Amino acid sequence: MCYAVSHASTKSLSTSDKPLTILFFMCLVQLPFGVILAYQGWQSPNVFAWGWIVLVSVSALLAHFCMTKAMQSADVTLVVMMDFLRLPLIAIVGFYVYEEGIDWTLFLGASFMLVGNLMNVSSPRKKW
């Protein structure tokens, strides 16, 4: 549900605000949650971990920036449908890099997502 609210908010804000402004406020809203969840089990990262933290942070910010730019340019249903391509791609990475198995539930969930998105994209739009 939070994911849907995030996409709807991003689409709404992308009509009036710049992507960097949206990113700043998204991070500002998420910061207290991260601090609260990390506080109890906090351990200072070592130098090696800081490299990974920076890499993941920059990658996540770049992904959010690209998502915001995409929502400025296209209909949110098409952007989110393309975003769901992460599921099979992550499954492939997990299989080859981490030697994880691919379970039948992955295909079931992917099928539901694909059918739902195709129904949403192919259904006629009502003008309000």
Buried (B, 14 or more C-beta within 10 A) or exposed (E): EEEEEBBEBBBEBBEEBEBEEBBEEBBEEEEEEEEEEEEEEEEEEEEEEEEEEEEEEEEEBEEBBEBBBBBBEEEBBBBBBEBEEEBBEEBEEBEEEEEEEEEEEBEEEBEEBBEEBEEEEEEEEEEE
